[in-house]
Amino acid sequence: MKIYTKGFEHRKCSTLRMTTLKAMLVVFLSFFVVNPSFANPKLQQNISIAYEDAKLLDVLNDIKSKSKFNFFYDINEIDENKKVSIEAKNEAFENILDQISKQVNFDYTFNGNQVILTAGITNAKAVTVAIQDREVTGMVVGPDGNPLPGANVIVKGTSVGAQTDFDGNFTVQVPEGSKFLVISYVGFEEKEVNVKGKSNVTVQLKPDAGQLDAVVVIGTRGKPRTSFDSPVAVDNFKTSELQKTGKTTVDQQLMLRVPSYNATEQPVSDAAAHFSPAGLRGLFPSRTLVLVNGKRKNASALVYSYVTPGRGEVGVDMKAIPSAALESVEVLRDGAAAQYGSDAIAGVINLVMKEDVDPFVNTGYSTTTRGDGEQYQLESGFGIDLGPEGFANFTLSHMDSKATQRAGTITSVQDEADYWGIPGAVPDYSIDDLSAFLDRNPSAGFQVGLPNTTITNFAYNLGFTLDEETNTEIYSFGTLTDREGSAPQFARVPYWVPGFEAIYPDQDFFLAKMAPQIRDHTFAFGLKTTFNEWNFDLSSTLGKNRIDYYIEDSFNQSFAGSSPSDFYNGAHEFSHVVNNLDINRTFYDTGLEALSVAFGLEHRTENFVTEEGEFASYGDGESPDAQGGRTGSESFGGFSPENASDDYRSNVGFYTDITADFTESFLVSGALRYEDYSDFGSNISWKLSSRYKFLDDKLVVRGSVSSGFRAPSLHQVYYTATTTTLTTNGVQQNGILNNANPALRALGIPELDAETSFNLSGGLTYRFNRNSGITIDAYQIDVDDRIALSGQVTATGDPNSPIDQTLDNVGVGSAGFFLNAIDTRTKGIDIVYSYSNIELGRGFLSGSVAANFNETEVQGTNFPAFIEDNNLGDAIFSREDISRVESWRPQEKVVATASYEIDKFTANLSLMYYGSVTYRHPVDPINDATYGGKTLTDLSVNYAFTDKINFTLGVNNLFDVFPDTFAEAYASTGGTPQDRNLDFVGRFKYPWQTTQFGIDGTRVFSQLNISF
C-alpha cells in the first residue's frame, strides 16, 4: 500500500522478505556493526542541507532528492509540519537523520533504500528497567499470516514498548498491573491484545485503508492487494458511501455507483416486478456470481420470464442482504470461473459483512414529489465481544415502500376500439360504451410504477478464536429475509375479459396484483486454522430462496360468479448446500519475492422445486355462465400438478490458484478449475493474469486471459409456467416448456448444455499522489452456446404438425423454451478516476468519476435442424430478442460523485449519465425506436450534530428527468408506434421494456443515523 501526502511519497515498508535474504541481511548488518566498510553505500554518502524553522515534510523531500532514499511513515504518528532547524555540510546521511529525529522525536529503521519512521518511545528502556515485571514475546503478522517488520508494540497506559524485527518478532517487558498491549502499523488497524497470563502471543492486524488503498479479498487467495495493484479490475465500496445514494437496497445503491452494473426496476412484469434483474459489464444476471464473506450466495427461485431485460435469466436476490449489515462491497470486474466456479463470467460481487460495530439506529424516509412512492426504513444493530478473542454483530432492517403511478392515457377512443375490435369483440358493447368507460378511466384502469413492498431483514456475523498460536477460529454468518408486496398487473376491462361483473358488480374493471411472499436465507458455518504456515478454511453454507405466488383481486372466467378473487398459485423454491475446503500459503524462501499457492475443493447440491397451486388458479371451472373460454387466474395462471417438480443435482469442483511475485513489481498468477456436474457433464476452466509496476510503483500495467463456463441453472432446465403478455399477436396466454419435456425432443430441441466463455482484459492504473488515481480497463467477453428463453412458437393450423400437437398438449396458444441459442461478444472499457481528502478551502473534497462503455453483438445462432427447416428461426430468436441482448441496456453509463466536508457539514453531489437504448421490433423496422441518453442529478447535505448523531436531507433526480416517452420516440410516426402492442394503446407512457433508470421522477429523502 502506498500513502502519498501533498506531493511527497510515503510508502509502507515491504512486509514480504524472503527467508534467504533475511539470513543474508542479518549477516550483512552484523558486519556493518563491527566494520563500517561493509555498510550500505547509500548510508555512507554525504549530503548538505540547511534549514531554519522548516517543515519536516520539506526537509525530508530535500533529503530524498539528494539521497534517493524513500521515507515511509503514518501521518497520524509523525507530525510532518513540525519545525526543524539543521545545517550540515557534506555530512553522512545517518548523522543528519539522527539530528532530525531528536528534534521531531521519531525512531527509524532501514529496509533497503526504505527508511521507516515511527513515533518515538520516550525513555522506553529506562522505564522498562525500572518497572519491568515479566517478559512477553510474540509476532505481529498481516491478514495473510506474513510478518510485519517495524510494527509498534506498546504496553497500554505506559511508554513501555518495542518494535518488531524483520521477522515480525518482538520482546517487551510488561510492568506489574498491566495486561494490554497496543499494536500499530502503517496501513493497518490498531489492535489491543490481552496478555494476562501469557508469555507469547501472535497478533494478526487487519488492513485499515482509505478509499484508494482499500485492500480487497476478492480475486486473490494469496497476499492481500489493493484495487490499484491488483492484476485485475476490482472496486471496493464502503457501505457508508453506498448509503449516500439515498436508496434503501444494495442493488439500487450499486446501480448509482458502479457504471458497469445495471439493476433497473421493472413495473408490470409479474413476479419480476419484485426483483431487479441485475447485470455486470453488459451481460445479464446469470453471468455474475455473488458471494457473502467469500462464500457463494444462493440464486433466487425466480426465472425472469417476462419480455424485459434479463428474460430467461436467473440471478441472486440482491434485496436479501441489508446494506446496514455490510462493511463493504467488492466488485471484481473480470471473468473468474477458474477461481470461483460457474456463473463468474462477467465478474464477481462479494458482500463483506461487518465484524464489530457500536450499537446504532438508522431511520430513513423518502417520497416522490408527486406524493406517492413513500418509503420508510428502520435499521438497527449492535456488536458484542465474545471474550477477548471473539466478536458478534447483529443487524435488523425493515423497509416499507408504497406504490407509484406513472401510467399513460388511452390515445383515443377510436385507437382503443380499433385495437380490440369494438364493436363486435364483445356482444352488446358499443363505441358509446367504450367512450363512457374511458371518460371515467382515462388509463383504462392501468397502473404502472413501483409495487407496494415490505422487506424485513435479519443478519448476523460472528467469529471466535479458539487458539491464538494456530489462529484457529470458528465463524458463522447468516441472513434471513421476509419480503411481501403487491404489484399491479394488466388491468382487465369488460371488452377484454367479460363476465367479471359477477364478482365485481360495482367495478368498471379489475386490477389483478401479483402479491408474492418471498423468503430468503443464508447460513454458513466454518473453521479456520493454520498448520505449518498453511491456512485452512473448512466451511458449509446453506442457502434457500422461496417464492409463494399469490394473486389478489383477480378472476377465473371459467368459474363465472363462483370464482374466487384471491388465488394461491403455487411456489418455486431453490436451495443449495455448498461445502468448501480452501487451503493456501505464501512462501518467501523460494527465490522469489513471494509465491502464493492455493488449492481446494467444493461440493454443491442444488434443489429446484415447483409446487402446484390451488385448483381455481389453473383449472377450468366449467361454469355454464362463463362468458369466454379463458381458464386460470387472470394475469398469472397457477401451477398445475403437471407443472410440479422436485429436481436435484450435484457437482464437485477442484481448483488450484498460484501467484508468483517475481519481484515487488512483477507478478504472474494462474488458476485452473475442474467441475463435474451430475446432469450435463464436466468442464475445465483456466485463467492467467499478470501485473507490472513502473515509475516508483505509480503506474501499473495489468491484464488477464481466461476461459469460463456457466452451467444451465436447474430453473432453466425444469421451469414451466403460463403467463399473459403482450406479443405481436396481441395479448396471449404463453407457455414456457420444461427443457426436460420429451415433447421438445419432437421439435429437435436438445437438452441444455453449459455456456462457455473466453475473456480478455487489459488495463493500467496510475496513482497521481496519495489522494488521487485512475484505473482504465478494457475487456472482451465471448460467450458461446449462451442460454436464452426463446420467443413464442405459434400453431401452424396443421393438426398433424408436431408444433400444433405440442401446443395442444400443454394447452397454450404459443410456447417458448430454453435452448443454447446464441453466441455473443461483449467489448467494453471501464474508467475510474478516484480522489479523496483533497484540501479545498476550509474543507476536504472526495469523490470519483467512473464510466463504462460496452457493446454486445450476437455473432451467431445455434438452432436445431427442425427449427431451420421449418423457418422458425425468427420466432425462436427475433430481431426483438437480439436487441434485448444488444441494446436494451445503456451502452454508456457515467457516474460522477463529489463529497465536500467542512466542519460538521458534508455536501454530496452525484451526476449519472445513462446512454441511449434501442428497441427493435420482431418483424417491422418501422416500429424500431431509440430512447435518448439522460443525465440525472442527486444532491444531499449531511450535518453531524455530534460524533454519534447525524442527519441527511437529499434529493434523487433533482431535475425530474424521465426516459423519453413513446410520443417522443415515435414522433416521426405521429407520436405512436404502428404496433400498438408496444404502448398498449397509450397505457404505457414510458418504455416498459427498455427502461434505463426507472420512472420515479424526483424523490426527496431524509436519513437520521444515531450510534451509541
C-alpha positions, 0 to 999 in steps of 0.5 A: 500500500502506498500513502502519498501526502501533498506531493511527497511519497510515503510508502509502507515498508515491504512486509514480504522478505524472503527467508534467504535474504533475511539470513543474508541481511542479518549477516550483512548488518552484523558486519556493518556493526563491527566494520563500517566498510561493509555498510550500505553505500547509500548510508555512507554518502554525504549530503548538505542541507540547511534549514531554519524553522522548516517543515519536516515534510520539506526537509525530508523531500530535500533529503530524498532528492539528494539521497534517493532514499524513500521515507515511509511513515503514518501521518497520524504518528509523525507530525510532518509540519513540525519545525526543524532547524539543521545545517550540515555540510557534506555530512553522512546521511545517518548523522543528519537523520539522527539530528532530525529525529531528536528534534521531531522525536521519531525512531527509524529503521532501514529496509533497503533504500526504505527508511521507516519512521515511527513515533518515538518511545520516550525513555522506553528502556529506562522505564522498562528497567525500572518497572519491568515485571515479566517478559512477553514475546510474540509476532505481529503478522498481516491478514495473510499470516506474513510478518510485519517488520517495524510494527509498534508494540506498546504496553497500554497506559505506559511508554513501555514498548518495542518494535518488531524485527524483520521477522515480525518478532518482538520482546517487551517487558510488561510492568506489574498491573498491566495486561494490554498491549497496543499494536500499530502499523502503517496501513493497518488497524490498531489492535489491543491484545490481552496478555494476562497470563501469557508469555507469547502471543501472535497478533494478526492486524487487519488492513485499515485503508482509505478509499484508494488503498482499500485492500480487497479479498476478492480475486486473490487467495494469496497476499492481500492487494489493493484495487490499484495493484491488483492484476485485475479490475476490482472496486471496493465500496464502503457501505457508508458511501453506498448509503449516500445514494439515498436508496434503501437496497444494495442493488439500487445503491450499486446501480448509482455507483458502479457504471458497469452494473445495471439493476433497473426496476421493472413495473408490470412484469409479474413476479419480476416486478419484485426483483431487479434483474441485475447485470455486470459489464453488459451481460445479464444476471446469470453471468455474475456470481455473488458471494457473502464473506467469500462464500457463494450466495444462493440464486433466487427461485425466480426465472425472469420470464417476462419480455424485459431485460434479463428474460430467461435469466436467473440471478441472486436476490440482491434485496436479501442482504441489508446494506446496514449489515455490510462493511463493504462491497467488492466488485471484481470486474473480470471473468473468474470461473477458474477461481470461483466456479460457474456463473463468474463470467462477467465478474464477481460481487462479494458482500463483506459483512461487518465484524464489530460495530457500536450499537446504532439506529438508522431511520430513513424516509423518502417520497416522490414529489408527486406524493406517492412512492413513500418509503420508510426504513428502520435499521438497527444493530449492535456488536458484542465481544465474545471474550477477548478473542471473539466478536458478534454483530447483529443487524435488523432492517425493515423497509416499507415502500408504497406504490407509484403511478406513472401510467399513460392515457388511452390515445383515443377512443377510436385507437382503443376500439380499433385495437380490440375490435369494438364493436363486435369483440364483445356482444352488446358493447358499443363505441358509446360504451367504450367512450363512457368507460374511458371518460371515467378511466382515462388509463383504462384502469392501468397502473404502472410504477413501483409495487407496494413492498415490505422487506424485513431483514435479519443478519448476523456475523460472528467469529471466535478464536479458539487458539491464538498460536494456530489462529484457529477460529470458528465463524458463522454468518447468516441472513434471513429475509421476509419480503411481501408486496403487491404489484399491479398487473394488466388491468382487465376491462369488460371488452377484454375479459367479460363476465367479471361483473359477477364478482365485481358488480360495482367495478368498471374493471379489475386490477389483478396484483401479483402479491408474492411472499418471498423468503430468503436465507443464508447460513454458513458455518466454518473453521479456520486454522493454520498448520505449518504456515498453511491456512485452512478454511473448512466451511458449509453454507446453506442457502434457500430462496422461496417464492409463494405466488399469490394473486389478489383481486383477480378472476377465473372466467371459467368459474363465472360468479363462483370464482374466487378473487384471491388465488394461491398459485403455487411456489418455486423454491431453490436451495443449495448446500455448498461445502468448501475446503480452501487451503493456501500459503505464501512462501518467501524462501523460494527465490522469489519475492513471494509465491502464493499457492492455493488449492481446494475443493467444493461440493454443491447440491442444488434443489429446484422445486415447483409446487402446484397451486390451488385448483381455481388458479389453473383449472377450468371451472366449467361454469355454464355462465362463463362468458369466454373460454379463458381458464386460470387466474387472470394475469398469472395462471397457477401451477398445475400438478403437471407443472410440479417438480422436485429436481436435484443435482450435484457437482464437485469442483477442484481448483488450484490458484498460484501467484508468483511475485517475481519481484515487488513489481512483477507478478504472474498468477494462474488458476485452473478449475475442474467441475463435474456436474451430475446432469450435463457433464464436466468442464475445465476452466483456466485463467492467467493474469499478470501485473507490472509496476513502473515509475516508483510503483505509480503506474501499473500495467495489468491484464488477464486471459481466461476461459469460463463456463456457466452451467444451465441453472436447474430453473432453466432446465425444469421451469414451466409456467403460463403467463399473459403478455403482450406479443405481436399477436396481441395479448396471449396466454404463453407457455414456457416448456420444461427443457426436460419435456420429451415433447421438445425432443419432437421439435429437435430441441436438445437438452441444455448444455453449459455456456462457455466463455473466453475473456480478455482484459487489459488495463493500467492504473496510475496513482497521481499522489496519495489522494488521487488515481485512475484505473482504465480497463478494457475487456472482451467477453465471448460467450458461446452456446449462451442460454436464452428463453426463446420467443413464442412458437405459434400453431401452424393450423396443421393438426398433424404438425408436431408444433400444433400437437405440442401446443395442444398438449400443454394447452397454450396458444404459443410456447417458448423454451430454453435452448443454447441459442446464441453466441455473443461478444461483449467489448467494453472499457471501464474508467475510474478516476478516484480522489479523496481528502483533497484540501479545498478551502476550509474543507476536504473534497472526495469523490470519483468519476467512473464510466463504462462503455460496452457493446454486445453483438450476437455473432451467431445462432445455434438452432436445431435442424427442425427449427431451420427447416421449418423457418422458425428461426425468427420466432425462436430468436427475433430481431426483438430478442437480439436487441434485448441482448444488444441494446436494451441496456445503456451502452454508456453509463457515467457516474460522477460523485463529489463529497465536500466536508467542512466542519460538521457539514458534508455536501454530496453531489452525484451526476449519472449519465445513462446512454441511449437504448434501442428497441427493435421490433420482431418483424417491422423496422418501422416500429424500431425506436431509440430512447435518448441518453439522460443525465440525472442529478442527486444532491444531499447535505449531511450535518453531524450534530455530534460524533454519534448523531447525524442527519441527511436531507437529499434529493434523487433526480433533482431535475425530474428527468424521465426516459423519453416517452413513446410520443417522443420516440415515435414522433416521426410516426405521429407520436405512436408506434404502428404496433400498438402492442408496444404502448398498449394503446397509450397505457404505457407512457414510458418504455416498459421494456427498455427502461434505463433508470426507472420512472420515479421522477424526483424523490426527496429523502431524509436519513437520521443515523444515531450510534451509541 
